[in-house]
């Protein structure tokens, strides 16, 4: 009876490792999706701020929407206050909505 105990233990260890890996992959994917959404929000806010400053032509929120779409996200809000743009984007991952916000504008003086 002891001859097969090592095989059973080995199978159990491999099965546990597979289960842990299977649970970790979606969690890691969600972190990647959040990082991508953060990056898309940053790019959209910078595009809007560059438009506000006159560096690029167009309308700030339209530029933000365009950049968000290039990053496979949707612009959900775009606010302008002076030369500061604040945006929010969202994307979906595994049935979850991932949201990110960013703001950009000229540097503030201390």
DAQUITA-V286246 format. One record per pair of residues at least 6 apart in sequence whose ideal C-beta (glycine too) atoms are under 8 Angstrom apart, sorted by the first residue. I is the first residue (numbers start at 1). GAP is how many residues later the second one is. Records with the same first field share a line. If there is no record, write none. Layout:
BEGIN
I: GAP, GAP
END
This chain:
BEGIN
26: 68
29: 64, 65
30: 63, 64, 66, 68
33: 58, 60, 65
34: 64, 66
36: 35, 36, 37, 55
37: 36, 52, 53, 54, 61, 62, 63
38: 62, 64
39: 32
40: 27, 28, 31, 32, 33, 49, 51, 60
41: 27, 32, 46, 47, 48, 59, 60, 61
42: 60, 62
43: 24, 25, 27, 28
44: 19, 20, 21, 23, 24, 27, 29, 31, 34, 43, 45, 58
45: 19, 40, 41, 42, 57, 58, 59
46: 21, 58
47: 9, 13, 16, 17, 19, 20
48: 12, 13, 15, 16, 30, 32, 37, 39, 56
49: 11, 34, 35, 36, 55, 56, 57
50: 6, 13
51: 6, 7, 8, 9, 12
52: 8, 28, 31, 32, 33, 53
53: 30, 53
56: 7
60: 18, 20, 25
61: 14, 17, 19
64: 11, 14, 21, 23
65: 10, 13
68: 6, 7, 19, 21
69: 6
71: 18
72: 19
73: 16, 17, 18, 27
74: 15, 16, 17
75: 12, 13, 14
76: 12, 13, 14, 23
77: 9, 10, 11
78: 7, 8, 9, 10
79: 6, 7, 8
80: 6
82: 23
83: 22, 23
84: 19, 20, 21, 22
85: 18, 19, 20
86: 15, 16, 17
87: 14, 15, 16
88: 11, 12, 13
89: 10, 11, 12
90: 7, 8, 9, 10
91: 6, 7
92: 6
END
